[in-house]
């Protein structure tokens, strides 16, 4: 089964559908094709989407503040 957000996005969803569901970016690490957005109703969590060729190629759920990258 593919990952699915509450807004029905999954790997393979169109970039336009992703940006319609999550129109506001919450920042990024600067990677090309990366879209980071707050999880609706959860200020402490973020969805991270990677987009390739107009489709979501990867997605993950993370805490808004990560201390494991240092």
PQR file of N, CA, C, O and H, with PARSE charges and radii, in Angstrom:
ATOM      1  N   UNK A   1       0.842  -1.184   0.000 -0.4000 1.5000
ATOM      2  CA  UNK A   1       0.000   0.000   0.000 -0.0000 2.0000
ATOM      3  C   UNK A   1       0.885   1.244   0.000  0.5500 1.7000
ATOM      4  O   UNK A   1       1.887   1.302   0.713 -0.5500 1.4000
ATOM      5  N   UNK A   2       0.515   2.223  -0.790 -0.4000 1.5000
ATOM      6  CA  UNK A   2       1.290   3.450  -0.880 -0.0000 2.0000
ATOM      7  C   UNK A   2       0.922   4.415   0.256  0.5500 1.7000
ATOM      8  O   UNK A   2      -0.209   4.410   0.741 -0.5500 1.4000
ATOM      9  H   UNK A   2      -0.299   2.176  -1.369  0.4000 1.0000
ATOM     10  N   UNK A   3       1.899   5.247   0.675 -0.4000 1.5000
ATOM     11  CA  UNK A   3       1.579   6.259   1.709 -0.0000 2.0000
ATOM     12  C   UNK A   3       0.463   7.172   1.223  0.5500 1.7000
ATOM     13  O   UNK A   3       0.375   7.469   0.031 -0.5500 1.4000
ATOM     14  H   UNK A   3       2.818   5.250   0.280  0.4000 1.0000
ATOM     15  N   UNK A   4      -0.369   7.607   2.119 -0.4000 1.5000
ATOM     16  CA  UNK A   4      -1.515   8.428   1.780 -0.0000 2.0000
ATOM     17  C   UNK A   4      -1.715   9.472   2.869  0.5500 1.7000
ATOM     18  O   UNK A   4      -1.756   9.129   4.051 -0.5500 1.4000
ATOM     19  H   UNK A   4      -0.298   7.366   3.087  0.4000 1.0000
ATOM     20  N   UNK A   5      -1.841  10.744   2.489 -0.4000 1.5000
ATOM     21  CA  UNK A   5      -2.121  11.779   3.476 -0.0000 2.0000
ATOM     22  C   UNK A   5      -3.625  11.868   3.691  0.5500 1.7000
ATOM     23  O   UNK A   5      -4.403  11.282   2.938 -0.5500 1.4000
ATOM     24  H   UNK A   5      -1.808  11.023   1.530  0.4000 1.0000
ATOM     25  N   UNK A   6      -4.029  12.599   4.713 -0.4000 1.5000
ATOM     26  CA  UNK A   6      -5.459  12.791   4.978 -0.0000 2.0000
ATOM     27  C   UNK A   6      -6.148  13.489   3.816  0.5500 1.7000
ATOM     28  O   UNK A   6      -7.360  13.372   3.639 -0.5500 1.4000
ATOM     29  H   UNK A   6      -3.398  13.075   5.325  0.4000 1.0000
ATOM     30  N   UNK A   7      -5.352  14.229   3.014 -0.4000 1.5000
ATOM     31  CA  UNK A   7      -5.887  14.934   1.855 -0.0000 2.0000
ATOM     32  C   UNK A   7      -5.776  14.088   0.581  0.5500 1.7000
ATOM     33  O   UNK A   7      -5.905  14.612  -0.525 -0.5500 1.4000
ATOM     34  H   UNK A   7      -4.367  14.324   3.158  0.4000 1.0000
ATOM     35  N   UNK A   8      -5.540  12.792   0.734 -0.4000 1.5000
ATOM     36  CA  UNK A   8      -5.526  11.796  -0.342 -0.0000 2.0000
ATOM     37  C   UNK A   8      -4.349  11.902  -1.309  0.5500 1.7000
ATOM     38  O   UNK A   8      -4.460  11.477  -2.460 -0.5500 1.4000
ATOM     39  H   UNK A   8      -5.436  12.366   1.633  0.4000 1.0000
ATOM     40  N   UNK A   9      -3.238  12.454  -0.866 -0.4000 1.5000
ATOM     41  CA  UNK A   9      -2.040  12.473  -1.706 -0.0000 2.0000
ATOM     42  C   UNK A   9      -1.210  11.237  -1.442  0.5500 1.7000
ATOM     43  O   UNK A   9      -1.191  10.696  -0.336 -0.5500 1.4000
ATOM     44  H   UNK A   9      -3.148  12.798   0.068  0.4000 1.0000
ATOM     45  N   UNK A  10      -0.520  10.800  -2.493 -0.4000 1.5000
ATOM     46  CA  UNK A  10       0.350   9.634  -2.383 -0.0000 2.0000
ATOM     47  C   UNK A  10       1.470   9.773  -3.396  0.5500 1.7000
ATOM     48  O   UNK A  10       1.432  10.648  -4.262 -0.5500 1.4000
ATOM     49  H   UNK A  10      -0.535  11.240  -3.391  0.4000 1.0000
ATOM     50  N   UNK A  11       2.452   8.921  -3.288 -0.4000 1.5000
ATOM     51  CA  UNK A  11       3.502   8.879  -4.300 -0.0000 2.0000
ATOM     52  C   UNK A  11       2.819   8.632  -5.645  0.5500 1.7000
ATOM     53  O   UNK A  11       2.023   7.704  -5.788 -0.5500 1.4000
ATOM     54  H   UNK A  11       2.483   8.210  -2.585  0.4000 1.0000
ATOM     55  N   UNK A  12       3.141   9.471  -6.622 -0.4000 1.5000
ATOM     56  CA  UNK A  12       2.515   9.386  -7.931 -0.0000 2.0000
ATOM     57  C   UNK A  12       1.467  10.468  -8.175  0.5500 1.7000
ATOM     58  O   UNK A  12       1.046  10.677  -9.313 -0.5500 1.4000
ATOM     59  H   UNK A  12       3.787  10.225  -6.506  0.4000 1.0000
ATOM     60  N   UNK A  13       1.039  11.163  -7.103 -0.4000 1.5000
ATOM     61  CA  UNK A  13       0.079  12.252  -7.271 -0.0000 2.0000
ATOM     62  C   UNK A  13       0.701  13.378  -8.092  0.5500 1.7000
ATOM     63  O   UNK A  13       1.918  13.565  -8.071 -0.5500 1.4000
ATOM     64  H   UNK A  13       1.381  10.994  -6.179  0.4000 1.0000
ATOM     65  N   UNK A  14      -0.118  14.117  -8.803 -0.4000 1.5000
ATOM     66  CA  UNK A  14       0.357  15.245  -9.609 -0.0000 2.0000
ATOM     67  C   UNK A  14       0.813  16.391  -8.709  0.5500 1.7000
ATOM     68  O   UNK A  14       0.239  16.624  -7.645 -0.5500 1.4000
ATOM     69  H   UNK A  14      -1.106  13.965  -8.820  0.4000 1.0000
ATOM     70  N   UNK A  15       1.843  17.099  -9.145 -0.4000 1.5000
ATOM     71  CA  UNK A  15       2.355  18.246  -8.393 -0.0000 2.0000
ATOM     72  C   UNK A  15       1.249  19.273  -8.164  0.5500 1.7000
ATOM     73  O   UNK A  15       1.160  19.846  -7.078 -0.5500 1.4000
ATOM     74  H   UNK A  15       2.310  16.909 -10.009  0.4000 1.0000
ATOM     75  N   UNK A  16       0.415  19.513  -9.157 -0.4000 1.5000
ATOM     76  CA  UNK A  16      -0.683  20.471  -9.016 -0.0000 2.0000
ATOM     77  C   UNK A  16      -1.661  20.079  -7.926  0.5500 1.7000
ATOM     78  O   UNK A  16      -2.153  20.936  -7.192 -0.5500 1.4000
ATOM     79  H   UNK A  16       0.487  19.048 -10.039  0.4000 1.0000
ATOM     80  N   UNK A  17      -1.947  18.793  -7.816 -0.4000 1.5000
ATOM     81  CA  UNK A  17      -2.838  18.312  -6.749 -0.0000 2.0000
ATOM     82  C   UNK A  17      -2.198  18.518  -5.384  0.5500 1.7000
ATOM     83  O   UNK A  17      -2.876  18.882  -4.424 -0.5500 1.4000
ATOM     84  H   UNK A  17      -1.547  18.097  -8.412  0.4000 1.0000
ATOM     85  N   UNK A  18      -0.886  18.284  -5.300 -0.4000 1.5000
ATOM     86  CA  UNK A  18      -0.171  18.473  -4.040 -0.0000 2.0000
ATOM     87  C   UNK A  18      -0.236  19.932  -3.612  0.5500 1.7000
ATOM     88  O   UNK A  18      -0.539  20.227  -2.456 -0.5500 1.4000
ATOM     89  H   UNK A  18      -0.335  17.988  -6.080  0.4000 1.0000
ATOM     90  N   UNK A  19       0.049  20.853  -4.545 -0.4000 1.5000
ATOM     91  CA  UNK A  19       0.054  22.274  -4.203 -0.0000 2.0000
ATOM     92  C   UNK A  19      -1.360  22.806  -3.957  0.5500 1.7000
ATOM     93  O   UNK A  19      -1.531  23.793  -3.242 -0.5500 1.4000
ATOM     94  H   UNK A  19       0.295  20.613  -5.484  0.4000 1.0000
ATOM     95  N   UNK A  20      -2.364  22.170  -4.536 -0.4000 1.5000
ATOM     96  CA  UNK A  20      -3.747  22.541  -4.246 -0.0000 2.0000
ATOM     97  C   UNK A  20      -4.109  22.129  -2.817  0.5500 1.7000
ATOM     98  O   UNK A  20      -4.765  22.883  -2.099 -0.5500 1.4000
ATOM     99  H   UNK A  20      -2.225  21.367  -5.117  0.4000 1.0000
ATOM    100  N   UNK A  21      -3.682  20.937  -2.408 -0.4000 1.5000
ATOM    101  CA  UNK A  21      -3.963  20.441  -1.061 -0.0000 2.0000
ATOM    102  C   UNK A  21      -3.132  21.169  -0.010  0.5500 1.7000
ATOM    103  O   UNK A  21      -3.591  21.389   1.111 -0.5500 1.4000
ATOM    104  H   UNK A  21      -3.149  20.324  -2.991  0.4000 1.0000
ATOM    105  N   UNK A  22      -1.902  21.542  -0.380 -0.4000 1.5000
ATOM    106  CA  UNK A  22      -0.969  22.193   0.548 -0.0000 2.0000
ATOM    107  C   UNK A  22      -0.355  23.411  -0.141  0.5500 1.7000
ATOM    108  O   UNK A  22       0.794  23.355  -0.580 -0.5500 1.4000
ATOM    109  H   UNK A  22      -1.530  21.364  -1.291  0.4000 1.0000
ATOM    110  N   UNK A  23      -1.111  24.517  -0.242 -0.4000 1.5000
ATOM    111  CA  UNK A  23      -0.651  25.659  -1.037 -0.0000 2.0000
ATOM    112  C   UNK A  23       0.466  26.488  -0.399  0.5500 1.7000
ATOM    113  O   UNK A  23       1.110  27.277  -1.090 -0.5500 1.4000
ATOM    114  H   UNK A  23      -2.044  24.562   0.115  0.4000 1.0000
ATOM    115  N   UNK A  24       0.703  26.327   0.878 -0.4000 1.5000
ATOM    116  CA  UNK A  24       1.693  27.172   1.558 -0.0000 2.0000
ATOM    117  C   UNK A  24       2.906  26.351   1.945  0.5500 1.7000
ATOM    118  O   UNK A  24       2.801  25.367   2.677 -0.5500 1.4000
ATOM    119  H   UNK A  24       0.180  25.686   1.439  0.4000 1.0000
ATOM    120  N   UNK A  25       4.065  26.769   1.441 -0.4000 1.5000
ATOM    121  CA  UNK A  25       5.321  26.101   1.788 -0.0000 2.0000
ATOM    122  C   UNK A  25       5.771  26.574   3.167  0.5500 1.7000
ATOM    123  O   UNK A  25       5.659  27.755   3.494 -0.5500 1.4000
ATOM    124  H   UNK A  25       4.150  27.568   0.846  0.4000 1.0000
ATOM    125  N   UNK A  26       6.274  25.653   3.962 -0.4000 1.5000
ATOM    126  CA  UNK A  26       6.761  25.977   5.306 -0.0000 2.0000
ATOM    127  C   UNK A  26       8.278  26.066   5.326  0.5500 1.7000
ATOM    128  O   UNK A  26       8.874  26.107   6.403 -0.5500 1.4000
ATOM    129  H   UNK A  26       6.365  24.694   3.696  0.4000 1.0000
ATOM    130  N   UNK A  27       8.915  26.097   4.165 -0.4000 1.5000
ATOM    131  CA  UNK A  27      10.368  26.163   4.100 -0.0000 2.0000
ATOM    132  C   UNK A  27      10.931  24.909   3.472  0.5500 1.7000
ATOM    133  O   UNK A  27      10.196  23.968   3.172 -0.5500 1.4000
ATOM    134  H   UNK A  27       8.431  26.064   3.291  0.4000 1.0000
ATOM    135  N   UNK A  28      12.229  24.900   3.276 -0.4000 1.5000
ATOM    136  CA  UNK A  28      12.861  23.734   2.662 -0.0000 2.0000
ATOM    137  C   UNK A  28      14.332  23.707   3.003  0.5500 1.7000
ATOM    138  O   UNK A  28      14.872  24.638   3.600 -0.5500 1.4000
ATOM    139  H   UNK A  28      12.826  25.664   3.520  0.4000 1.0000
ATOM    140  N   UNK A  29      14.964  22.627   2.612 -0.4000 1.5000
ATOM    141  CA  UNK A  29      16.415  22.524   2.713 -0.0000 2.0000
ATOM    142  C   UNK A  29      17.059  22.995   1.419  0.5500 1.7000
ATOM    143  O   UNK A  29      18.283  22.959   1.293 -0.5500 1.4000
ATOM    144  H   UNK A  29      14.525  21.871   2.127  0.4000 1.0000
ATOM    145  N   UNK A  30      16.273  23.428   0.474 -0.4000 1.5000
ATOM    146  CA  UNK A  30      16.782  23.967  -0.774 -0.0000 2.0000
ATOM    147  C   UNK A  30      16.945  22.975  -1.908  0.5500 1.7000
ATOM    148  O   UNK A  30      17.493  23.319  -2.955 -0.5500 1.4000
ATOM    149  H   UNK A  30      15.279  23.457   0.577  0.4000 1.0000
ATOM    150  N   UNK A  31      16.483  21.759  -1.721 -0.4000 1.5000
ATOM    151  CA  UNK A  31      16.600  20.769  -2.791 -0.0000 2.0000
ATOM    152  C   UNK A  31      15.629  21.095  -3.924  0.5500 1.7000
ATOM    153  O   UNK A  31      14.511  21.546  -3.678 -0.5500 1.4000
ATOM    154  H   UNK A  31      16.038  21.479  -0.870  0.4000 1.0000
ATOM    155  N   UNK A  32      16.052  20.871  -5.140 -0.4000 1.5000
ATOM    156  CA  UNK A  32      15.191  21.094  -6.301 -0.0000 2.0000
ATOM    157  C   UNK A  32      14.024  20.113  -6.235  0.5500 1.7000
ATOM    158  O   UNK A  32      14.217  18.915  -6.027 -0.5500 1.4000
ATOM    159  H   UNK A  32      16.961  20.505  -5.339  0.4000 1.0000
ATOM    160  N   UNK A  33      12.838  20.626  -6.410 -0.4000 1.5000
ATOM    161  CA  UNK A  33      11.653  19.777  -6.401 -0.0000 2.0000
ATOM    162  C   UNK A  33      11.131  19.439  -5.023  0.5500 1.7000
ATOM    163  O   UNK A  33      10.275  18.565  -4.883 -0.5500 1.4000
ATOM    164  H   UNK A  33      12.681  21.599  -6.580  0.4000 1.0000
ATOM    165  N   UNK A  34      11.626  20.112  -4.007 -0.4000 1.5000
ATOM    166  CA  UNK A  34      11.200  19.828  -2.638 -0.0000 2.0000
ATOM    167  C   UNK A  34      10.081  20.784  -2.224  0.5500 1.7000
ATOM    168  O   UNK A  34      10.148  21.978  -2.512 -0.5500 1.4000
ATOM    169  H   UNK A  34      12.321  20.822  -4.121  0.4000 1.0000
ATOM    170  N   UNK A  35       9.069  20.272  -1.559 -0.4000 1.5000
ATOM    171  CA  UNK A  35       7.960  21.074  -1.044 -0.0000 2.0000
ATOM    172  C   UNK A  35       7.697  20.627   0.381  0.5500 1.7000
ATOM    173  O   UNK A  35       7.370  19.464   0.621 -0.5500 1.4000
ATOM    174  H   UNK A  35       9.015  19.301  -1.324  0.4000 1.0000
ATOM    175  N   UNK A  36       7.836  21.536   1.318 -0.4000 1.5000
ATOM    176  CA  UNK A  36       7.637  21.248   2.739 -0.0000 2.0000
ATOM    177  C   UNK A  36       6.435  22.060   3.204  0.5500 1.7000
ATOM    178  O   UNK A  36       6.347  23.258   2.932 -0.5500 1.4000
ATOM    179  H   UNK A  36       8.102  22.480   1.123  0.4000 1.0000
ATOM    180  N   UNK A  37       5.527  21.420   3.892 -0.4000 1.5000
ATOM    181  CA  UNK A  37       4.317  22.116   4.326 -0.0000 2.0000
ATOM    182  C   UNK A  37       3.871  21.597   5.688  0.5500 1.7000
ATOM    183  O   UNK A  37       4.107  20.441   6.038 -0.5500 1.4000
ATOM    184  H   UNK A  37       5.599  20.447   4.114  0.4000 1.0000
ATOM    185  N   UNK A  38       3.232  22.461   6.435 -0.4000 1.5000
ATOM    186  CA  UNK A  38       2.710  22.065   7.738 -0.0000 2.0000
ATOM    187  C   UNK A  38       1.591  21.058   7.561  0.5500 1.7000
ATOM    188  O   UNK A  38       0.771  21.185   6.652 -0.5500 1.4000
ATOM    189  H   UNK A  38       3.040  23.400   6.151  0.4000 1.0000
ATOM    190  N   UNK A  39       1.557  20.067   8.420 -0.4000 1.5000
ATOM    191  CA  UNK A  39       0.448  19.106   8.424 -0.0000 2.0000
ATOM    192  C   UNK A  39      -0.769  19.829   9.012  0.5500 1.7000
ATOM    193  O   UNK A  39      -0.695  20.334  10.133 -0.5500 1.4000
ATOM    194  H   UNK A  39       2.223  19.963   9.158  0.4000 1.0000
ATOM    195  N   UNK A  40      -1.872  19.888   8.288 -0.4000 1.5000
ATOM    196  CA  UNK A  40      -3.050  20.596   8.797 -0.0000 2.0000
ATOM    197  C   UNK A  40      -3.439  20.121  10.194  0.5500 1.7000
ATOM    198  O   UNK A  40      -3.598  18.925  10.440 -0.5500 1.4000
ATOM    199  H   UNK A  40      -1.932  19.478   7.378  0.4000 1.0000
ATOM    200  N   UNK A  41      -3.588  21.086  11.102 -0.4000 1.5000
ATOM    201  CA  UNK A  41      -3.981  20.785  12.474 -0.0000 2.0000
ATOM    202  C   UNK A  41      -2.845  20.329  13.377  0.5500 1.7000
ATOM    203  O   UNK A  41      -3.078  19.992  14.537 -0.5500 1.4000
ATOM    204  H   UNK A  41      -3.459  22.057  10.902  0.4000 1.0000
ATOM    205  N   UNK A  42      -1.605  20.314  12.855 -0.4000 1.5000
ATOM    206  CA  UNK A  42      -0.458  19.846  13.632 -0.0000 2.0000
ATOM    207  C   UNK A  42       0.735  20.769  13.395  0.5500 1.7000
ATOM    208  O   UNK A  42       1.576  20.493  12.540 -0.5500 1.4000
ATOM    209  H   UNK A  42      -1.416  20.587  11.912  0.4000 1.0000
ATOM    210  N   UNK A  43       0.808  21.850  14.141 -0.4000 1.5000
ATOM    211  CA  UNK A  43       1.869  22.851  13.955 -0.0000 2.0000
ATOM    212  C   UNK A  43       3.262  22.270  14.185  0.5500 1.7000
ATOM    213  O   UNK A  43       4.249  22.842  13.722 -0.5500 1.4000
ATOM    214  H   UNK A  43       0.125  22.074  14.836  0.4000 1.0000
ATOM    215  N   UNK A  44       3.355  21.160  14.884 -0.4000 1.5000
ATOM    216  CA  UNK A  44       4.664  20.567  15.194 -0.0000 2.0000
ATOM    217  C   UNK A  44       5.115  19.524  14.165  0.5500 1.7000
ATOM    218  O   UNK A  44       6.151  18.884  14.343 -0.5500 1.4000
ATOM    219  H   UNK A  44       2.554  20.696  15.260  0.4000 1.0000
ATOM    220  N   UNK A  45       4.342  19.355  13.095 -0.4000 1.5000
ATOM    221  CA  UNK A  45       4.688  18.330  12.093 -0.0000 2.0000
ATOM    222  C   UNK A  45       4.700  18.928  10.693  0.5500 1.7000
ATOM    223  O   UNK A  45       3.995  19.897  10.410 -0.5500 1.4000
ATOM    224  H   UNK A  45       3.501  19.875  12.950  0.4000 1.0000
ATOM    225  N   UNK A  46       5.523  18.326   9.810 -0.4000 1.5000
ATOM    226  CA  UNK A  46       5.638  18.763   8.426 -0.0000 2.0000
ATOM    227  C   UNK A  46       5.574  17.564   7.490  0.5500 1.7000
ATOM    228  O   UNK A  46       6.100  16.494   7.794 -0.5500 1.4000
ATOM    229  H   UNK A  46       6.095  17.538  10.040  0.4000 1.0000
ATOM    230  N   UNK A  47       4.917  17.760   6.342 -0.4000 1.5000
ATOM    231  CA  UNK A  47       5.026  16.830   5.231 -0.0000 2.0000
ATOM    232  C   UNK A  47       6.160  17.328   4.345  0.5500 1.7000
ATOM    233  O   UNK A  47       6.265  18.527   4.087 -0.5500 1.4000
ATOM    234  H   UNK A  47       4.490  18.629   6.095  0.4000 1.0000
ATOM    235  N   UNK A  48       6.997  16.429   3.885 -0.4000 1.5000
ATOM    236  CA  UNK A  48       8.056  16.736   2.926 -0.0000 2.0000
ATOM    237  C   UNK A  48       7.740  15.951   1.659  0.5500 1.7000
ATOM    238  O   UNK A  48       7.627  14.725   1.687 -0.5500 1.4000
ATOM    239  H   UNK A  48       6.911  15.455   4.095  0.4000 1.0000
ATOM    240  N   UNK A  49       7.601  16.663   0.558 -0.4000 1.5000
ATOM    241  CA  UNK A  49       7.336  16.043  -0.731 -0.0000 2.0000
ATOM    242  C   UNK A  49       8.501  16.328  -1.665  0.5500 1.7000
ATOM    243  O   UNK A  49       9.000  17.453  -1.704 -0.5500 1.4000
ATOM    244  H   UNK A  49       7.693  17.659   0.535  0.4000 1.0000
ATOM    245  N   UNK A  50       8.936  15.341  -2.408 -0.4000 1.5000
ATOM    246  CA  UNK A  50       9.889  15.534  -3.494 -0.0000 2.0000
ATOM    247  C   UNK A  50       9.141  15.307  -4.783  0.5500 1.7000
ATOM    248  O   UNK A  50       8.417  14.322  -4.928 -0.5500 1.4000
ATOM    249  H   UNK A  50       8.530  14.428  -2.377  0.4000 1.0000
ATOM    250  N   UNK A  51       9.319  16.236  -5.737 -0.4000 1.5000
ATOM    251  CA  UNK A  51       8.596  16.182  -7.000 -0.0000 2.0000
ATOM    252  C   UNK A  51       9.594  15.995  -8.134  0.5500 1.7000
ATOM    253  O   UNK A  51      10.586  16.717  -8.232 -0.5500 1.4000
ATOM    254  H   UNK A  51       9.907  17.036  -5.619  0.4000 1.0000
ATOM    255  N   UNK A  52       9.319  15.021  -8.985 -0.4000 1.5000
ATOM    256  CA  UNK A  52      10.126  14.759 -10.177 -0.0000 2.0000
ATOM    257  C   UNK A  52       9.173  14.581 -11.349  0.5500 1.7000
ATOM    258  O   UNK A  52       8.186  13.850 -11.254 -0.5500 1.4000
ATOM    259  H   UNK A  52       8.513  14.434  -8.906  0.4000 1.0000
ATOM    260  N   UNK A  53       9.469  15.244 -12.443 -0.4000 1.5000
ATOM    261  CA  UNK A  53       8.654  15.130 -13.663 -0.0000 2.0000
ATOM    262  C   UNK A  53       7.173  15.405 -13.404  0.5500 1.7000
ATOM    263  O   UNK A  53       6.304  14.761 -13.992 -0.5500 1.4000
ATOM    264  H   UNK A  53      10.270  15.837 -12.521  0.4000 1.0000
ATOM    265  N   UNK A  54       6.893  16.371 -12.515 -0.4000 1.5000
ATOM    266  CA  UNK A  54       5.514  16.784 -12.272 -0.0000 2.0000
ATOM    267  C   UNK A  54       4.701  15.884 -11.373  0.5500 1.7000
ATOM    268  O   UNK A  54       3.489  16.064 -11.251 -0.5500 1.4000
ATOM    269  H   UNK A  54       7.599  16.893 -12.037  0.4000 1.0000
ATOM    270  N   UNK A  55       5.353  14.906 -10.734 -0.4000 1.5000
ATOM    271  CA  UNK A  55       4.642  13.973  -9.845 -0.0000 2.0000
ATOM    272  C   UNK A  55       5.390  13.844  -8.518  0.5500 1.7000
ATOM    273  O   UNK A  55       6.610  13.994  -8.464 -0.5500 1.4000
ATOM    274  H   UNK A  55       6.337  14.760 -10.834  0.4000 1.0000
ATOM    275  N   UNK A  56       4.647  13.565  -7.459 -0.4000 1.5000
ATOM    276  CA  UNK A  56       5.259  13.316  -6.155 -0.0000 2.0000
ATOM    277  C   UNK A  56       6.032  12.003  -6.256  0.5500 1.7000
ATOM    278  O   UNK A  56       5.458  10.951  -6.540 -0.5500 1.4000
ATOM    279  H   UNK A  56       3.655  13.442  -7.503  0.4000 1.0000
ATOM    280  N   UNK A  57       7.352  12.080  -6.017 -0.4000 1.5000
ATOM    281  CA  UNK A  57       8.179  10.879  -6.113 -0.0000 2.0000
ATOM    282  C   UNK A  57       8.532  10.310  -4.740  0.5500 1.7000
ATOM    283  O   UNK A  57       8.809   9.118  -4.607 -0.5500 1.4000
ATOM    284  H   UNK A  57       7.818  12.934  -5.787  0.4000 1.0000
ATOM    285  N   UNK A  58       8.521  11.164  -3.730 -0.4000 1.5000
ATOM    286  CA  UNK A  58       8.789  10.735  -2.357 -0.0000 2.0000
ATOM    287  C   UNK A  58       7.993  11.619  -1.422  0.5500 1.7000
ATOM    288  O   UNK A  58       7.695  12.771  -1.737 -0.5500 1.4000
ATOM    289  H   UNK A  58       8.296  12.133  -3.839  0.4000 1.0000
ATOM    290  N   UNK A  59       7.655  11.076  -0.281 -0.4000 1.5000
ATOM    291  CA  UNK A  59       6.994  11.869   0.748 -0.0000 2.0000
ATOM    292  C   UNK A  59       7.338  11.299   2.110  0.5500 1.7000
ATOM    293  O   UNK A  59       7.547  10.097   2.278 -0.5500 1.4000
ATOM    294  H   UNK A  59       7.897  10.140  -0.025  0.4000 1.0000
ATOM    295  N   UNK A  60       7.388  12.206   3.080 -0.4000 1.5000
ATOM    296  CA  UNK A  60       7.648  11.750   4.448 -0.0000 2.0000
ATOM    297  C   UNK A  60       7.008  12.713   5.430  0.5500 1.7000
ATOM    298  O   UNK A  60       6.664  13.844   5.086 -0.5500 1.4000
ATOM    299  H   UNK A  60       7.218  13.182   2.944  0.4000 1.0000
ATOM    300  N   UNK A  61       6.858  12.250   6.638 -0.4000 1.5000
ATOM    301  CA  UNK A  61       6.298  13.029   7.737 -0.0000 2.0000
ATOM    302  C   UNK A  61       7.407  13.207   8.757  0.5500 1.7000
ATOM    303  O   UNK A  61       8.036  12.231   9.166 -0.5500 1.4000
ATOM    304  H   UNK A  61       7.137  11.332   6.917  0.4000 1.0000
ATOM    305  N   UNK A  62       7.653  14.445   9.173 -0.4000 1.5000
ATOM    306  CA  UNK A  62       8.702  14.730  10.156 -0.0000 2.0000
ATOM    307  C   UNK A  62       8.198  15.740  11.169  0.5500 1.7000
ATOM    308  O   UNK A  62       7.199  16.426  10.951 -0.5500 1.4000
ATOM    309  H   UNK A  62       7.142  15.238   8.841  0.4000 1.0000
ATOM    310  N   UNK A  63       8.912  15.814  12.280 -0.4000 1.5000
ATOM    311  CA  UNK A  63       8.658  16.881  13.230 -0.0000 2.0000
ATOM    312  C   UNK A  63       9.143  18.187  12.623  0.5500 1.7000
ATOM    313  O   UNK A  63      10.080  18.198  11.825 -0.5500 1.4000
ATOM    314  H   UNK A  63       9.724  15.256  12.457  0.4000 1.0000
ATOM    315  N   UNK A  64       8.504  19.289  13.000 -0.4000 1.5000
ATOM    316  CA  UNK A  64       8.892  20.594  12.470 -0.0000 2.0000
ATOM    317  C   UNK A  64      10.314  20.947  12.873  0.5500 1.7000
ATOM    318  O   UNK A  64      11.040  21.574  12.102 -0.5500 1.4000
ATOM    319  H   UNK A  64       7.742  19.281  13.648  0.4000 1.0000
ATOM    320  N   UNK A  65      10.713  20.555  14.060 -0.4000 1.5000
ATOM    321  CA  UNK A  65      12.072  20.820  14.549 -0.0000 2.0000
ATOM    322  C   UNK A  65      12.780  19.476  14.686  0.5500 1.7000
ATOM    323  O   UNK A  65      12.438  18.663  15.544 -0.5500 1.4000
ATOM    324  H   UNK A  65      10.123  20.046  14.687  0.4000 1.0000
ATOM    325  N   UNK A  66      13.758  19.261  13.836 -0.4000 1.5000
ATOM    326  CA  UNK A  66      14.544  18.016  13.858 -0.0000 2.0000
ATOM    327  C   UNK A  66      15.914  18.298  14.456  0.5500 1.7000
ATOM    328  O   UNK A  66      16.556  19.283  14.091 -0.5500 1.4000
ATOM    329  H   UNK A  66      14.036  19.922  13.138  0.4000 1.0000
ATOM    330  N   UNK A  67      16.359  17.466  15.346 -0.4000 1.5000
ATOM    331  CA  UNK A  67      17.706  17.646  15.880 -0.0000 2.0000
ATOM    332  C   UNK A  67      18.627  16.496  15.471  0.5500 1.7000
ATOM    333  O   UNK A  67      19.739  16.375  15.985 -0.5500 1.4000
ATOM    334  H   UNK A  67      15.837  16.666  15.642  0.4000 1.0000
ATOM    335  N   UNK A  68      18.172  15.667  14.560 -0.4000 1.5000
ATOM    336  CA  UNK A  68      18.983  14.519  14.163 -0.0000 2.0000
ATOM    337  C   UNK A  68      19.832  14.802  12.925  0.5500 1.7000
ATOM    338  O   UNK A  68      20.595  13.933  12.502 -0.5500 1.4000
ATOM    339  H   UNK A  68      17.269  15.765  14.142  0.4000 1.0000
ATOM    340  N   UNK A  69      19.721  16.001  12.328 -0.4000 1.5000
ATOM    341  CA  UNK A  69      20.485  16.332  11.138 -0.0000 2.0000
ATOM    342  C   UNK A  69      21.869  16.874  11.455  0.5500 1.7000
ATOM    343  O   UNK A  69      22.727  16.931  10.574 -0.5500 1.4000
ATOM    344  H   UNK A  69      19.102  16.707  12.672  0.4000 1.0000
ATOM    345  N   UNK A  70      22.096  17.266  12.680 -0.4000 1.5000
ATOM    346  CA  UNK A  70      23.388  17.895  13.055 -0.0000 2.0000
ATOM    347  C   UNK A  70      24.492  16.887  13.116  0.5500 1.7000
ATOM    348  O   UNK A  70      25.634  17.239  13.414 -0.5500 1.4000
ATOM    349  H   UNK A  70      21.399  17.220  13.396  0.4000 1.0000
TER
END
